[in-house]
Amino acid sequence: MNKQELVESQLQQPISYIETNRNANYFGPLLKNLIVSLKFNVEEFYIIFREAFEVAYQKFKVHIFNHPFCLLFHASQVFDSKYIHIEDIL
């Protein structure tokens, strides 16, 4: 696995979390109990949470995979030992 693939695989967990919660109707008992204990409407908060996850998803999608690090990792493969062949030099 090259460096870019490693970084991209590490980004899959947060993007999956963000994608899942963009459409979530429930955010767990702890959060629900806190909202109810403060006498707020749970559904109003869930709407806000979903909107926040949607904004985070859109920003993540636009910025992360178009970030210059992708080009950097492609360029750095020159120094990766699996791409260096001594026979080619001799």
A tleap script that builds the chain and sets N, CA, C and O, in Angstrom:
source leaprc.protein.ff14SB
mol = sequence {
  NMET ASN LYS GLN GLU LEU VAL GLU SER GLN
  LEU GLN GLN PRO ILE SER TYR ILE GLU THR
  ASN ARG ASN ALA ASN TYR PHE GLY PRO LEU
  LEU LYS ASN LEU ILE VAL SER LEU LYS PHE
  ASN VAL GLU GLU PHE TYR ILE ILE PHE ARG
  GLU ALA PHE GLU VAL ALA TYR GLN LYS PHE
  LYS VAL HIE ILE PHE ASN HIE PRO PHE CYS
  LEU LEU PHE HIE ALA SER GLN VAL PHE ASP
  SER LYS TYR ILE HIE ILE GLU ASP ILE CLEU
}
set mol.1.N position { 0.860 -1.183 0.000 }
set mol.1.CA position { 0.000 0.000 0.000 }
set mol.1.C position { 0.900 1.238 0.000 }
set mol.1.O position { 1.775 1.373 0.855 }
set mol.2.N position { 0.681 2.142 -0.965 }
set mol.2.CA position { 1.505 3.343 -1.005 }
set mol.2.C position { 0.960 4.386 -0.012 }
set mol.2.O position { -0.079 4.185 0.617 }
set mol.3.N position { 1.675 5.477 0.104 }
set mol.3.CA position { 1.314 6.494 1.106 }
set mol.3.C position { -0.063 7.092 0.844 }
set mol.3.O position { -0.839 7.309 1.775 }
set mol.4.N position { -0.363 7.355 -0.420 }
set mol.4.CA position { -1.659 7.944 -0.734 }
set mol.4.C position { -2.787 6.985 -0.372 }
set mol.4.O position { -3.791 7.395 0.211 }
set mol.5.N position { -2.627 5.730 -0.712 }
set mol.5.CA position { -3.645 4.737 -0.369 }
set mol.5.C position { -3.820 4.622 1.134 }
set mol.5.O position { -4.940 4.462 1.618 }
set mol.6.N position { -2.714 4.702 1.885 }
set mol.6.CA position { -2.775 4.649 3.336 }
set mol.6.C position { -3.566 5.828 3.888 }
set mol.6.O position { -4.452 5.647 4.723 }
set mol.7.N position { -3.252 7.022 3.429 }
set mol.7.CA position { -3.962 8.218 3.907 }
set mol.7.C position { -5.439 8.141 3.530 }
set mol.7.O position { -6.309 8.416 4.356 }
set mol.8.N position { -5.717 7.769 2.291 }
set mol.8.CA position { -7.108 7.678 1.861 }
set mol.8.C position { -7.878 6.636 2.656 }
set mol.8.O position { -9.053 6.835 2.963 }
set mol.9.N position { -7.230 5.527 2.990 }
set mol.9.CA position { -7.917 4.508 3.795 }
set mol.9.C position { -8.206 5.023 5.204 }
set mol.9.O position { -9.227 4.682 5.800 }
set mol.10.N position { -7.297 5.848 5.730 }
set mol.10.CA position { -7.522 6.429 7.059 }
set mol.10.C position { -8.650 7.457 7.036 }
set mol.10.O position { -9.273 7.712 8.066 }
set mol.11.N position { -8.915 8.044 5.888 }
set mol.11.CA position { -9.994 9.027 5.756 }
set mol.11.C position { -11.353 8.366 5.583 }
set mol.11.O position { -12.376 9.041 5.694 }
set mol.12.N position { -11.391 7.076 5.316 }
set mol.12.CA position { -12.669 6.404 5.105 }
set mol.12.C position { -13.519 6.360 6.367 }
set mol.12.O position { -14.742 6.477 6.288 }
set mol.13.N position { -12.895 6.194 7.527 }
set mol.13.CA position { -13.679 6.137 8.764 }
set mol.13.C position { -14.396 7.456 9.035 }
set mol.13.O position { -15.601 7.443 9.286 }
set mol.14.N position { -13.694 8.609 8.995 }
set mol.14.CA position { -14.431 9.853 9.244 }
set mol.14.C position { -15.464 10.164 8.160 }
set mol.14.O position { -16.534 10.690 8.464 }
set mol.15.N position { -15.159 9.850 6.913 }
set mol.15.CA position { -16.145 10.158 5.875 }
set mol.15.C position { -17.363 9.243 6.015 }
set mol.15.O position { -18.484 9.677 5.747 }
set mol.16.N position { -17.172 8.007 6.424 }
set mol.16.CA position { -18.308 7.108 6.667 }
set mol.16.C position { -19.158 7.621 7.820 }
set mol.16.O position { -20.387 7.592 7.753 }
set mol.17.N position { -18.503 8.090 8.876 }
set mol.17.CA position { -19.215 8.645 10.033 }
set mol.17.C position { -20.046 9.861 9.624 }
set mol.17.O position { -21.208 9.992 10.008 }
set mol.18.N position { -19.433 10.744 8.841 }
set mol.18.CA position { -20.132 11.960 8.402 }
set mol.18.C position { -21.289 11.584 7.468 }
set mol.18.O position { -22.394 12.107 7.611 }
set mol.19.N position { -21.040 10.690 6.525 }
set mol.19.CA position { -22.095 10.285 5.596 }
set mol.19.C position { -23.280 9.661 6.323 }
set mol.19.O position { -24.432 9.959 6.009 }
set mol.20.N position { -23.000 8.805 7.284 }
set mol.20.CA position { -24.061 8.134 8.034 }
set mol.20.C position { -24.920 9.129 8.802 }
set mol.20.O position { -26.145 9.013 8.819 }
set mol.21.N position { -24.285 10.097 9.431 }
set mol.21.CA position { -25.026 11.029 10.285 }
set mol.21.C position { -25.709 12.164 9.521 }
set mol.21.O position { -26.471 12.927 10.116 }
set mol.22.N position { -25.454 12.290 8.226 }
set mol.22.CA position { -26.168 13.298 7.432 }
set mol.22.C position { -27.656 13.001 7.400 }
set mol.22.O position { -28.471 13.917 7.283 }
set mol.23.N position { -28.015 11.737 7.502 }
set mol.23.CA position { -29.416 11.327 7.404 }
set mol.23.C position { -29.918 10.639 8.667 }
set mol.23.O position { -30.979 10.014 8.653 }
set mol.24.N position { -29.168 10.747 9.752 }
set mol.24.CA position { -29.530 10.038 10.982 }
set mol.24.C position { -30.778 10.634 11.623 }
set mol.24.O position { -30.994 11.846 11.613 }
set mol.25.N position { -31.584 9.748 12.176 }
set mol.25.CA position { -32.778 10.177 12.916 }
set mol.25.C position { -32.600 9.990 14.408 }
set mol.25.O position { -33.496 10.298 15.195 }
set mol.26.N position { -31.437 9.484 14.795 }
set mol.26.CA position { -31.177 9.215 16.210 }
set mol.26.C position { -29.680 9.325 16.435 }
set mol.26.O position { -28.893 8.800 15.648 }
set mol.27.N position { -29.281 9.998 17.494 }
set mol.27.CA position { -27.856 10.218 17.768 }
set mol.27.C position { -27.418 9.608 19.108 }
set mol.27.O position { -26.416 10.021 19.691 }
set mol.28.N position { -28.168 8.643 19.572 }
set mol.28.CA position { -27.779 7.918 20.775 }
set mol.28.C position { -28.506 8.393 22.025 }
set mol.28.O position { -28.991 9.522 22.093 }
set mol.29.N position { -28.571 7.499 23.017 }
set mol.29.CA position { -29.329 7.807 24.236 }
set mol.29.C position { -28.720 8.927 25.073 }
set mol.29.O position { -29.459 9.708 25.673 }
set mol.30.N position { -27.394 9.025 25.129 }
set mol.30.CA position { -26.777 10.070 25.957 }
set mol.30.C position { -27.148 11.467 25.467 }
set mol.30.O position { -27.508 12.339 26.257 }
set mol.31.N position { -27.056 11.662 24.171 }
set mol.31.CA position { -27.387 12.965 23.601 }
set mol.31.C position { -28.881 13.255 23.744 }
set mol.31.O position { -29.275 14.369 24.087 }
set mol.32.N position { -29.699 12.251 23.481 }
set mol.32.CA position { -31.153 12.433 23.620 }
set mol.32.C position { -31.514 12.782 25.056 }
set mol.32.O position { -32.291 13.707 25.291 }
set mol.33.N position { -30.965 12.060 26.009 }
set mol.33.CA position { -31.273 12.327 27.425 }
set mol.33.C position { -30.815 13.721 27.838 }
set mol.33.O position { -31.504 14.394 28.605 }
set mol.34.N position { -29.674 14.158 27.347 }
set mol.34.CA position { -29.190 15.494 27.666 }
set mol.34.C position { -30.143 16.559 27.124 }
set mol.34.O position { -30.490 17.506 27.829 }
set mol.35.N position { -30.559 16.398 25.878 }
set mol.35.CA position { -31.463 17.374 25.267 }
set mol.35.C position { -32.793 17.408 26.012 }
set mol.35.O position { -33.327 18.483 26.288 }
set mol.36.N position { -33.323 16.238 26.335 }
set mol.36.CA position { -34.600 16.154 27.061 }
set mol.36.C position { -34.456 16.740 28.458 }
set mol.36.O position { -35.351 17.446 28.921 }
set mol.37.N position { -33.345 16.461 29.140 }
set mol.37.CA position { -33.153 16.979 30.505 }
set mol.37.C position { -33.064 18.503 30.538 }
set mol.37.O position { -33.383 19.132 31.547 }
set mol.38.N position { -32.630 19.086 29.427 }
set mol.38.CA position { -32.558 20.550 29.332 }
set mol.38.C position { -33.858 21.147 28.783 }
set mol.38.O position { -33.960 22.346 28.523 }
set mol.39.N position { -34.865 20.243 28.615 }
set mol.39.CA position { -36.213 20.628 28.190 }
set mol.39.C position { -36.257 21.249 26.791 }
set mol.39.O position { -36.968 22.225 26.549 }
set mol.40.N position { -35.488 20.666 25.889 }
set mol.40.CA position { -35.518 21.086 24.493 }
set mol.40.C position { -36.184 19.988 23.666 }
set mol.40.O position { -36.303 18.845 24.107 }
set mol.41.N position { -36.610 20.352 22.476 }
set mol.41.CA position { -37.216 19.409 21.550 }
set mol.41.C position { -36.101 18.653 20.818 }
set mol.41.O position { -35.274 19.255 20.132 }
set mol.42.N position { -36.093 17.350 20.973 }
set mol.42.CA position { -35.060 16.500 20.391 }
set mol.42.C position { -35.039 16.634 18.868 }
set mol.42.O position { -33.969 16.750 18.270 }
set mol.43.N position { -36.205 16.618 18.248 }
set mol.43.CA position { -36.266 16.676 16.787 }
set mol.43.C position { -35.681 17.971 16.230 }
set mol.43.O position { -35.061 17.957 15.167 }
set mol.44.N position { -35.865 19.072 16.920 }
set mol.44.CA position { -35.281 20.338 16.460 }
set mol.44.C position { -33.754 20.269 16.469 }
set mol.44.O position { -33.094 20.779 15.564 }
set mol.45.N position { -33.209 19.639 17.493 }
set mol.45.CA position { -31.751 19.485 17.559 }
set mol.45.C position { -31.252 18.523 16.476 }
set mol.45.O position { -30.213 18.760 15.861 }
set mol.46.N position { -31.994 17.443 16.248 }
set mol.46.CA position { -31.578 16.475 15.236 }
set mol.46.C position { -31.536 17.111 13.849 }
set mol.46.O position { -30.664 16.784 13.044 }
set mol.47.N position { -32.460 18.005 13.569 }
set mol.47.CA position { -32.443 18.721 12.287 }
set mol.47.C position { -31.151 19.530 12.167 }
set mol.47.O position { -30.501 19.530 11.122 }
set mol.48.N position { -30.792 20.213 13.241 }
set mol.48.CA position { -29.554 21.014 13.258 }
set mol.48.C position { -28.336 20.112 13.079 }
set mol.48.O position { -27.421 20.444 12.325 }
set mol.49.N position { -28.324 18.975 13.769 }
set mol.49.CA position { -27.197 18.041 13.659 }
set mol.49.C position { -27.056 17.520 12.228 }
set mol.49.O position { -25.953 17.470 11.683 }
set mol.50.N position { -28.185 17.133 11.624 }
set mol.50.CA position { -28.123 16.630 10.248 }
set mol.50.C position { -27.602 17.697 9.295 }
set mol.50.O position { -26.799 17.406 8.408 }
set mol.51.N position { -28.059 18.933 9.480 }
set mol.51.CA position { -27.572 20.029 8.631 }
set mol.51.C position { -26.068 20.248 8.825 }
set mol.51.O position { -25.339 20.490 7.863 }
set mol.52.N position { -25.616 20.161 10.075 }
set mol.52.CA position { -24.182 20.328 10.351 }
set mol.52.C position { -23.369 19.210 9.705 }
set mol.52.O position { -22.299 19.464 9.153 }
set mol.53.N position { -23.865 17.979 9.770 }
set mol.53.CA position { -23.168 16.868 9.123 }
set mol.53.C position { -23.172 17.018 7.608 }
set mol.53.O position { -22.203 16.640 6.951 }
set mol.54.N position { -24.242 17.562 7.043 }
set mol.54.CA position { -24.301 17.791 5.601 }
set mol.54.C position { -23.255 18.814 5.187 }
set mol.54.O position { -22.555 18.623 4.192 }
set mol.55.N position { -23.144 19.899 5.947 }
set mol.55.CA position { -22.133 20.926 5.652 }
set mol.55.C position { -20.732 20.332 5.777 }
set mol.55.O position { -19.874 20.568 4.927 }
set mol.56.N position { -20.508 19.560 6.841 }
set mol.56.CA position { -19.198 18.923 7.035 }
set mol.56.C position { -18.883 17.978 5.876 }
set mol.56.O position { -17.749 17.933 5.397 }
set mol.57.N position { -19.878 17.229 5.430 }
set mol.57.CA position { -19.669 16.293 4.323 }
set mol.57.C position { -19.283 17.048 3.048 }
set mol.57.O position { -18.333 16.669 2.364 }
set mol.58.N position { -20.013 18.103 2.737 }
set mol.58.CA position { -19.722 18.869 1.523 }
set mol.58.C position { -18.317 19.467 1.567 }
set mol.58.O position { -17.599 19.434 0.568 }
set mol.59.N position { -17.922 20.010 2.712 }
set mol.59.CA position { -16.577 20.588 2.845 }
set mol.59.C position { -15.511 19.505 2.758 }
set mol.59.O position { -14.490 19.678 2.093 }
set mol.60.N position { -15.751 18.403 3.424 }
set mol.60.CA position { -14.806 17.290 3.414 }
set mol.60.C position { -14.597 16.801 1.989 }
set mol.60.O position { -13.463 16.621 1.546 }
set mol.61.N position { -15.701 16.587 1.271 }
set mol.61.CA position { -15.644 16.065 -0.092 }
set mol.61.C position { -14.889 17.017 -1.019 }
set mol.61.O position { -14.095 16.575 -1.850 }
set mol.62.N position { -15.132 18.314 -0.881 }
set mol.62.CA position { -14.500 19.292 -1.764 }
set mol.62.C position { -13.024 19.488 -1.429 }
set mol.62.O position { -12.192 19.565 -2.333 }
set mol.63.N position { -12.695 19.566 -0.162 }
set mol.63.CA position { -11.336 19.956 0.230 }
set mol.63.C position { -10.358 18.799 0.371 }
set mol.63.O position { -9.209 18.916 -0.056 }
set mol.64.N position { -10.773 17.708 0.946 }
set mol.64.CA position { -9.825 16.634 1.255 }
set mol.64.C position { -9.315 15.943 -0.006 }
set mol.64.O position { -8.103 15.815 -0.184 }
set mol.65.N position { -10.202 15.501 -0.873 }
set mol.65.CA position { -9.756 14.719 -2.019 }
set mol.65.C position { -9.240 15.583 -3.163 }
set mol.65.O position { -8.738 15.057 -4.156 }
set mol.66.N position { -9.356 16.887 -3.038 }
set mol.66.CA position { -8.758 17.796 -4.014 }
set mol.66.C position { -7.549 18.513 -3.423 }
set mol.66.O position { -7.017 19.448 -4.022 }
set mol.67.N position { -7.130 18.079 -2.274 }
set mol.67.CA position { -6.012 18.707 -1.577 }
set mol.67.C position { -4.699 18.391 -2.297 }
set mol.67.O position { -4.544 17.306 -2.859 }
set mol.68.N position { -3.762 19.329 -2.281 }
set mol.68.CA position { -2.473 19.104 -2.961 }
set mol.68.C position { -1.681 17.889 -2.450 }
set mol.68.O position { -0.758 17.435 -3.126 }
set mol.69.N position { -2.028 17.359 -1.272 }
set mol.69.CA position { -1.276 16.204 -0.772 }
set mol.69.C position { -1.377 15.029 -1.741 }
set mol.69.O position { -0.465 14.203 -1.800 }
set mol.70.N position { -2.469 14.938 -2.501 }
set mol.70.CA position { -2.600 13.828 -3.462 }
set mol.70.C position { -1.457 13.851 -4.467 }
set mol.70.O position { -0.849 12.819 -4.752 }
set mol.71.N position { -1.170 15.024 -4.997 }
set mol.71.CA position { -0.054 15.147 -5.936 }
set mol.71.C position { 1.282 14.871 -5.252 }
set mol.71.O position { 2.173 14.249 -5.831 }
set mol.72.N position { 1.407 15.342 -4.018 }
set mol.72.CA position { 2.642 15.112 -3.259 }
set mol.72.C position { 2.890 13.621 -3.068 }
set mol.72.O position { 4.012 13.150 -3.257 }
set mol.73.N position { 1.860 12.881 -2.699 }
set mol.73.CA position { 2.047 11.448 -2.485 }
set mol.73.C position { 2.364 10.722 -3.787 }
set mol.73.O position { 3.146 9.771 -3.788 }
set mol.74.N position { 1.775 11.153 -4.881 }
set mol.74.CA position { 2.131 10.549 -6.165 }
set mol.74.C position { 3.601 10.831 -6.486 }
set mol.74.O position { 4.320 9.942 -6.943 }
set mol.75.N position { 4.041 12.057 -6.250 }
set mol.75.CA position { 5.434 12.421 -6.525 }
set mol.75.C position { 6.395 11.688 -5.600 }
set mol.75.O position { 7.497 11.331 -6.017 }
set mol.76.N position { 6.002 11.459 -4.361 }
set mol.76.CA position { 6.911 10.832 -3.394 }
set mol.76.C position { 7.091 9.349 -3.640 }
set mol.76.O position { 7.960 8.736 -3.021 }
set mol.77.N position { 6.307 8.749 -4.518 }
set mol.77.CA position { 6.495 7.336 -4.829 }
set mol.77.C position { 7.867 7.079 -5.436 }
set mol.77.O position { 8.355 5.949 -5.425 }
set mol.78.N position { 8.476 8.110 -5.955 }
set mol.78.CA position { 9.826 7.979 -6.504 }
set mol.78.C position { 10.775 7.471 -5.421 }
set mol.78.O position { 11.725 6.747 -5.719 }
set mol.79.N position { 10.525 7.843 -4.173 }
set mol.79.CA position { 11.399 7.476 -3.065 }
set mol.79.C position { 10.931 6.220 -2.339 }
set mol.79.O position { 11.576 5.786 -1.386 }
set mol.80.N position { 9.849 5.647 -2.764 }
set mol.80.CA position { 9.326 4.439 -2.139 }
set mol.80.C position { 10.156 3.253 -2.611 }
set mol.80.O position { 10.355 3.074 -3.812 }
set mol.81.N position { 10.639 2.445 -1.677 }
set mol.81.CA position { 11.545 1.341 -2.015 }
set mol.81.C position { 10.925 0.330 -2.973 }
set mol.81.O position { 11.657 -0.315 -3.725 }
set mol.82.N position { 9.631 0.172 -2.973 }
set mol.82.CA position { 9.043 -0.805 -3.884 }
set mol.82.C position { 9.051 -0.330 -5.335 }
set mol.82.O position { 8.799 -1.115 -6.249 }
set mol.83.N position { 9.343 0.965 -5.549 }
set mol.83.CA position { 9.421 1.496 -6.908 }
set mol.83.C position { 10.870 1.663 -7.387 }
set mol.83.O position { 11.104 2.059 -8.529 }
set mol.84.N position { 11.832 1.364 -6.521 }
set mol.84.CA position { 13.230 1.507 -6.876 }
set mol.84.C position { 13.775 0.126 -7.253 }
set mol.84.O position { 13.664 -0.827 -6.481 }
set mol.85.N position { 14.357 0.033 -8.430 }
set mol.85.CA position { 14.930 -1.226 -8.891 }
set mol.85.C position { 16.389 -0.994 -9.227 }
set mol.85.O position { 16.709 -0.281 -10.178 }
set mol.86.N position { 17.263 -1.588 -8.455 }
set mol.86.CA position { 18.698 -1.437 -8.666 }
set mol.86.C position { 19.096 -1.905 -10.060 }
set mol.86.O position { 19.977 -1.313 -10.683 }
set mol.87.N position { 18.453 -2.965 -10.558 }
set mol.87.CA position { 18.795 -3.496 -11.867 }
set mol.87.C position { 18.614 -2.436 -12.956 }
set mol.87.O position { 19.367 -2.404 -13.929 }
set mol.88.N position { 17.604 -1.566 -12.786 }
set mol.88.CA position { 17.344 -0.530 -13.786 }
set mol.88.C position { 18.469 0.508 -13.807 }
set mol.88.O position { 18.732 1.115 -14.845 }
set mol.89.N position { 19.118 0.710 -12.691 }
set mol.89.CA position { 20.187 1.714 -12.601 }
set mol.89.C position { 21.470 1.174 -13.222 }
set mol.89.O position { 22.201 1.914 -13.880 }
set mol.90.N position { 21.748 -0.124 -13.015 }
set mol.90.CA position { 22.996 -0.727 -13.489 }
set mol.90.C position { 22.921 -1.001 -14.918 }
set mol.90.O position { 23.879 -1.511 -15.500 }
savepdb mol mol.pdb
quit
